[in-house]
Amino acid sequence: MTRARGQFELDPMPAMGEADRFAEREEEIGRHLFPLGKLGHGHAFLGPDEHGESYVVAGWPARFGRMPNSAHP
């Protein structure tokens, strides 16, 4: 699968007012998400879960897979 590159910003503050949106997605996927940043000028947000899976929180959840573990090269 390929994805287009897009602009993102690692700053959890813009997502702080999106608790309802995050809660909806958490309920759908059965995991807790942690706000990490925003995509597309705030139209969607990034949120990893407690297992290191990365999600886009928008009108639907999209998963990108596990984040690399920096402790193990």
N, CA, C and O atoms as CSV, one atom per row, in Angstrom:
chain,resi,resn,atom,element,x,y,z
A,1,MET,N,N,0.837,-1.162,0.000
A,1,MET,CA,C,0.000,0.000,0.000
A,1,MET,C,C,0.891,1.237,0.000
A,1,MET,O,O,1.906,1.258,0.695
A,2,THR,N,N,0.544,2.237,-0.741
A,2,THR,CA,C,1.292,3.480,-0.748
A,2,THR,C,C,0.411,4.604,-0.232
A,2,THR,O,O,-0.816,4.554,-0.320
A,3,ARG,N,N,1.057,5.592,0.294
A,3,ARG,CA,C,0.353,6.758,0.818
A,3,ARG,C,C,1.039,8.012,0.296
A,3,ARG,O,O,2.257,8.055,0.126
A,4,ALA,N,N,0.230,9.024,0.049
A,4,ALA,CA,C,0.786,10.317,-0.351
A,4,ALA,C,C,1.445,10.958,0.862
A,4,ALA,O,O,0.996,10.782,1.994
A,5,ARG,N,N,2.497,11.690,0.612
A,5,ARG,CA,C,3.142,12.411,1.699
A,5,ARG,C,C,2.296,13.623,2.045
A,5,ARG,O,O,1.676,14.241,1.179
A,6,GLY,N,N,2.285,13.940,3.296
A,6,GLY,CA,C,1.513,15.085,3.746
A,6,GLY,C,C,2.204,15.790,4.893
A,6,GLY,O,O,3.037,15.208,5.588
A,7,GLN,N,N,1.853,17.030,5.079
A,7,GLN,CA,C,2.433,17.821,6.142
A,7,GLN,C,C,1.848,17.399,7.485
A,7,GLN,O,O,0.647,17.152,7.596
A,8,PHE,N,N,2.706,17.318,8.509
A,8,PHE,CA,C,2.236,17.031,9.856
A,8,PHE,C,C,3.078,17.837,10.830
A,8,PHE,O,O,4.178,18.286,10.509
A,9,GLU,N,N,2.538,18.008,12.020
A,9,GLU,CA,C,3.218,18.765,13.065
A,9,GLU,C,C,3.119,17.989,14.367
A,9,GLU,O,O,2.022,17.619,14.786
A,10,LEU,N,N,4.248,17.740,15.008
A,10,LEU,CA,C,4.258,17.025,16.287
A,10,LEU,C,C,4.104,18.042,17.409
A,10,LEU,O,O,5.079,18.628,17.879
A,11,ASP,N,N,2.877,18.235,17.820
A,11,ASP,CA,C,2.530,19.146,18.902
A,11,ASP,C,C,1.163,18.706,19.416
A,11,ASP,O,O,0.170,18.893,18.713
A,12,PRO,N,N,1.073,18.133,20.604
A,12,PRO,CA,C,-0.208,17.619,21.087
A,12,PRO,C,C,-1.221,18.696,21.458
A,12,PRO,O,O,-2.405,18.385,21.591
A,13,MET,N,N,-0.814,19.929,21.629
A,13,MET,CA,C,-1.723,20.976,22.092
A,13,MET,C,C,-2.932,21.208,21.170
A,13,MET,O,O,-4.037,21.353,21.693
A,14,PRO,N,N,-2.797,21.252,19.844
A,14,PRO,CA,C,-3.980,21.462,19.006
A,14,PRO,C,C,-5.049,20.383,19.162
A,14,PRO,O,O,-6.222,20.645,18.897
A,15,ALA,N,N,-4.679,19.195,19.580
A,15,ALA,CA,C,-5.634,18.097,19.742
A,15,ALA,C,C,-6.339,18.126,21.100
A,15,ALA,O,O,-7.254,17.334,21.327
A,16,MET,N,N,-5.946,18.993,21.981
A,16,MET,CA,C,-6.510,19.010,23.322
A,16,MET,C,C,-8.009,19.316,23.323
A,16,MET,O,O,-8.719,18.854,24.216
A,17,GLY,N,N,-8.499,20.064,22.370
A,17,GLY,CA,C,-9.927,20.356,22.275
A,17,GLY,C,C,-10.710,19.299,21.520
A,17,GLY,O,O,-11.893,19.494,21.238
A,18,GLU,N,N,-10.079,18.190,21.188
A,18,GLU,CA,C,-10.701,17.130,20.380
A,18,GLU,C,C,-10.963,15.865,21.190
A,18,GLU,O,O,-10.949,14.764,20.639
A,19,ALA,N,N,-11.200,16.011,22.486
A,19,ALA,CA,C,-11.393,14.847,23.351
A,19,ALA,C,C,-12.559,13.981,22.883
A,19,ALA,O,O,-12.478,12.754,22.946
A,20,ASP,N,N,-13.640,14.599,22.414
A,20,ASP,CA,C,-14.787,13.821,21.942
A,20,ASP,C,C,-14.423,12.972,20.733
A,20,ASP,O,O,-14.804,11.804,20.646
A,21,ARG,N,N,-13.684,13.566,19.802
A,21,ARG,CA,C,-13.283,12.832,18.598
A,21,ARG,C,C,-12.363,11.672,18.957
A,21,ARG,O,O,-12.515,10.573,18.424
A,22,PHE,N,N,-11.405,11.909,19.858
A,22,PHE,CA,C,-10.507,10.845,20.290
A,22,PHE,C,C,-11.291,9.748,21.016
A,22,PHE,O,O,-11.032,8.562,20.811
A,23,ALA,N,N,-12.250,10.141,21.867
A,23,ALA,CA,C,-13.045,9.160,22.613
A,23,ALA,C,C,-13.848,8.268,21.666
A,23,ALA,O,O,-13.952,7.063,21.896
A,24,GLU,N,N,-14.415,8.842,20.610
A,24,GLU,CA,C,-15.162,8.045,19.624
A,24,GLU,C,C,-14.266,7.009,18.975
A,24,GLU,O,O,-14.646,5.846,18.845
A,25,ARG,N,N,-13.083,7.426,18.571
A,25,ARG,CA,C,-12.167,6.505,17.901
A,25,ARG,C,C,-11.670,5.444,18.869
A,25,ARG,O,O,-11.538,4.278,18.497
A,26,GLU,N,N,-11.394,5.839,20.112
A,26,GLU,CA,C,-10.950,4.862,21.101
A,26,GLU,C,C,-12.004,3.781,21.302
A,26,GLU,O,O,-11.678,2.600,21.428
A,27,GLU,N,N,-13.251,4.184,21.332
A,27,GLU,CA,C,-14.334,3.216,21.492
A,27,GLU,C,C,-14.408,2.273,20.292
A,27,GLU,O,O,-14.653,1.077,20.454
A,28,GLU,N,N,-14.195,2.811,19.087
A,28,GLU,CA,C,-14.237,1.987,17.873
A,28,GLU,C,C,-13.135,0.940,17.847
A,28,GLU,O,O,-13.373,-0.207,17.469
A,29,ILE,N,N,-11.924,1.332,18.249
A,29,ILE,CA,C,-10.783,0.420,18.139
A,29,ILE,C,C,-10.489,-0.335,19.438
A,29,ILE,O,O,-9.719,-1.296,19.432
A,30,GLY,N,N,-11.095,0.091,20.548
A,30,GLY,CA,C,-10.884,-0.598,21.817
A,30,GLY,C,C,-9.528,-0.352,22.443
A,30,GLY,O,O,-9.019,-1.200,23.176
A,31,ARG,N,N,-8.942,0.786,22.165
A,31,ARG,CA,C,-7.632,1.149,22.715
A,31,ARG,C,C,-7.629,2.617,23.083
A,31,ARG,O,O,-8.429,3.395,22.565
A,32,HIS,N,N,-6.718,3.003,23.991
A,32,HIS,CA,C,-6.580,4.393,24.389
A,32,HIS,C,C,-5.578,5.083,23.465
A,32,HIS,O,O,-4.499,4.548,23.210
A,33,LEU,N,N,-5.925,6.256,22.968
A,33,LEU,CA,C,-5.045,7.021,22.087
A,33,LEU,C,C,-4.488,8.237,22.809
A,33,LEU,O,O,-5.164,8.847,23.638
A,34,PHE,N,N,-3.264,8.577,22.490
A,34,PHE,CA,C,-2.581,9.708,23.101
A,34,PHE,C,C,-2.325,10.763,22.023
A,34,PHE,O,O,-1.620,10.478,21.055
A,35,PRO,N,N,-2.874,11.969,22.161
A,35,PRO,CA,C,-2.648,13.012,21.152
A,35,PRO,C,C,-1.155,13.278,20.972
A,35,PRO,O,O,-0.425,13.454,21.947
A,36,LEU,N,N,-0.715,13.305,19.725
A,36,LEU,CA,C,0.698,13.509,19.424
A,36,LEU,C,C,0.933,14.695,18.497
A,36,LEU,O,O,1.947,15.382,18.618
A,37,GLY,N,N,0.010,14.942,17.575
A,37,GLY,CA,C,0.211,16.033,16.620
A,37,GLY,C,C,-0.972,16.147,15.693
A,37,GLY,O,O,-2.019,15.537,15.908
A,38,LYS,N,N,-0.783,16.956,14.636
A,38,LYS,CA,C,-1.866,17.174,13.682
A,38,LYS,C,C,-1.384,16.982,12.249
A,38,LYS,O,O,-0.201,17.125,11.938
A,39,LEU,N,N,-2.336,16.654,11.397
A,39,LEU,CA,C,-2.099,16.474,9.959
A,39,LEU,C,C,-2.968,17.465,9.197
A,39,LEU,O,O,-4.008,17.899,9.693
A,40,GLY,N,N,-2.544,17.816,8.004
A,40,GLY,CA,C,-3.377,18.612,7.115
A,40,GLY,C,C,-3.919,19.873,7.744
A,40,GLY,O,O,-5.107,20.170,7.618
A,41,HIS,N,N,-3.072,20.613,8.415
A,41,HIS,CA,C,-3.465,21.889,9.022
A,41,HIS,C,C,-4.589,21.715,10.039
A,41,HIS,O,O,-5.438,22.599,10.159
A,42,GLY,N,N,-4.621,20.612,10.770
A,42,GLY,CA,C,-5.589,20.387,11.829
A,42,GLY,C,C,-6.851,19.668,11.417
A,42,GLY,O,O,-7.783,19.562,12.214
A,43,HIS,N,N,-6.912,19.164,10.180
A,43,HIS,CA,C,-8.092,18.420,9.738
A,43,HIS,C,C,-8.112,16.998,10.297
A,43,HIS,O,O,-9.157,16.346,10.311
A,44,ALA,N,N,-6.971,16.527,10.750
A,44,ALA,CA,C,-6.847,15.202,11.340
A,44,ALA,C,C,-5.717,15.254,12.367
A,44,ALA,O,O,-4.887,16.162,12.349
A,45,PHE,N,N,-5.700,14.271,13.256
A,45,PHE,CA,C,-4.708,14.259,14.322
A,45,PHE,C,C,-3.994,12.916,14.374
A,45,PHE,O,O,-4.529,11.900,13.933
A,46,LEU,N,N,-2.784,12.921,14.916
A,46,LEU,CA,C,-1.995,11.708,15.119
A,46,LEU,C,C,-2.134,11.275,16.567
A,46,LEU,O,O,-2.127,12.108,17.474
A,47,GLY,N,N,-2.260,9.969,16.784
A,47,GLY,CA,C,-2.347,9.457,18.145
A,47,GLY,C,C,-1.887,8.026,18.237
A,47,GLY,O,O,-2.553,7.133,17.713
A,48,PRO,N,N,-0.763,7.777,18.888
A,48,PRO,CA,C,-0.365,6.390,19.129
A,48,PRO,C,C,-1.187,5.805,20.273
A,48,PRO,O,O,-1.687,6.535,21.128
A,49,ASP,N,N,-1.318,4.483,20.278
A,49,ASP,CA,C,-2.012,3.819,21.379
A,49,ASP,C,C,-0.992,3.274,22.378
A,49,ASP,O,O,0.211,3.474,22.212
A,50,GLU,N,N,-1.473,2.589,23.408
A,50,GLU,CA,C,-0.597,2.076,24.456
A,50,GLU,C,C,0.299,0.939,23.978
A,50,GLU,O,O,1.217,0.542,24.695
A,51,HIS,N,N,0.053,0.407,22.782
A,51,HIS,CA,C,0.881,-0.663,22.221
A,51,HIS,C,C,1.860,-0.156,21.161
A,51,HIS,O,O,2.582,-0.951,20.559
A,52,GLY,N,N,1.891,1.157,20.925
A,52,GLY,CA,C,2.806,1.734,19.952
A,52,GLY,C,C,2.279,1.786,18.538
A,52,GLY,O,O,3.023,2.138,17.623
A,53,GLU,N,N,1.002,1.442,18.324
A,53,GLU,CA,C,0.395,1.554,16.994
A,53,GLU,C,C,0.050,3.022,16.760
A,53,GLU,O,O,-0.456,3.693,17.659
A,54,SER,N,N,0.319,3.517,15.573
A,54,SER,CA,C,0.027,4.907,15.234
A,54,SER,C,C,-1.292,4.996,14.485
A,54,SER,O,O,-1.546,4.210,13.573
A,55,TYR,N,N,-2.134,5.952,14.866
A,55,TYR,CA,C,-3.441,6.160,14.241
A,55,TYR,C,C,-3.597,7.597,13.782
A,55,TYR,O,O,-3.022,8.521,14.357
A,56,VAL,N,N,-4.382,7.762,12.743
A,56,VAL,CA,C,-4.854,9.076,12.334
A,56,VAL,C,C,-6.281,9.181,12.847
A,56,VAL,O,O,-7.106,8.304,12.588
A,57,VAL,N,N,-6.567,10.234,13.563
A,57,VAL,CA,C,-7.900,10.462,14.108
A,57,VAL,C,C,-8.548,11.560,13.267
A,57,VAL,O,O,-8.193,12.734,13.363
A,58,ALA,N,N,-9.495,11.147,12.452
A,58,ALA,CA,C,-10.234,12.064,11.574
A,58,ALA,C,C,-11.694,11.652,11.637
A,58,ALA,O,O,-12.205,11.386,12.725
A,59,GLY,N,N,-12.376,11.592,10.508
A,59,GLY,CA,C,-13.754,11.123,10.466
A,59,GLY,C,C,-13.835,9.624,10.678
A,59,GLY,O,O,-14.922,9.087,10.887
A,60,TRP,N,N,-12.708,8.944,10.627
A,60,TRP,CA,C,-12.607,7.498,10.817
A,60,TRP,C,C,-11.193,7.228,11.303
A,60,TRP,O,O,-10.301,8.034,11.038
A,61,PRO,N,N,-10.954,6.123,12.005
A,61,PRO,CA,C,-9.582,5.833,12.429
A,61,PRO,C,C,-8.808,5.129,11.302
A,61,PRO,O,O,-9.344,4.256,10.621
A,62,ALA,N,N,-7.583,5.510,11.125
A,62,ALA,CA,C,-6.689,4.854,10.166
A,62,ALA,C,C,-5.425,4.478,10.930
A,62,ALA,O,O,-4.863,5.305,11.647
A,63,ARG,N,N,-4.982,3.246,10.781
A,63,ARG,CA,C,-3.807,2.761,11.500
A,63,ARG,C,C,-2.617,2.702,10.559
A,63,ARG,O,O,-2.743,2.288,9.407
A,64,PHE,N,N,-1.454,3.123,11.064
A,64,PHE,CA,C,-0.228,3.103,10.279
A,64,PHE,C,C,0.763,2.065,10.748
A,64,PHE,O,O,1.817,1.910,10.130
A,65,GLY,N,N,0.472,1.353,11.808
A,65,GLY,CA,C,1.391,0.336,12.295
A,65,GLY,C,C,2.184,0.804,13.492
A,65,GLY,O,O,2.000,1.911,13.998
A,66,ARG,N,N,3.079,-0.077,13.933
A,66,ARG,CA,C,3.850,0.209,15.147
A,66,ARG,C,C,4.908,1.258,14.901
A,66,ARG,O,O,5.497,1.354,13.825
A,67,MET,N,N,5.129,2.055,15.957
A,67,MET,CA,C,6.190,3.046,15.931
A,67,MET,C,C,7.503,2.328,16.196
A,67,MET,O,O,7.525,1.363,16.960
A,68,PRO,N,N,8.592,2.768,15.590
A,68,PRO,CA,C,9.883,2.107,15.845
A,68,PRO,C,C,10.307,2.322,17.300
A,68,PRO,O,O,10.022,3.366,17.886
A,69,ASN,N,N,10.971,1.353,17.865
A,69,ASN,CA,C,11.454,1.426,19.231
A,69,ASN,C,C,12.868,1.980,19.196
A,69,ASN,O,O,13.782,1.297,18.733
A,70,SER,N,N,13.069,3.198,19.673
A,70,SER,CA,C,14.380,3.833,19.602
A,70,SER,C,C,15.381,3.183,20.545
A,70,SER,O,O,16.585,3.382,20.386
A,71,ALA,N,N,14.913,2.406,21.528
A,71,ALA,CA,C,15.831,1.749,22.457
A,71,ALA,C,C,16.520,0.544,21.818
A,71,ALA,O,O,17.559,0.096,22.303
A,72,HIS,N,N,15.947,0.015,20.731
A,72,HIS,CA,C,16.545,-1.130,20.041
A,72,HIS,C,C,16.797,-0.767,18.585
A,72,HIS,O,O,15.851,-0.696,17.801
A,73,PRO,N,N,18.049,-0.536,18.203
A,73,PRO,CA,C,18.360,-0.124,16.821
A,73,PRO,C,C,17.995,-1.148,15.783
A,73,PRO,O,O,18.206,-0.922,14.592
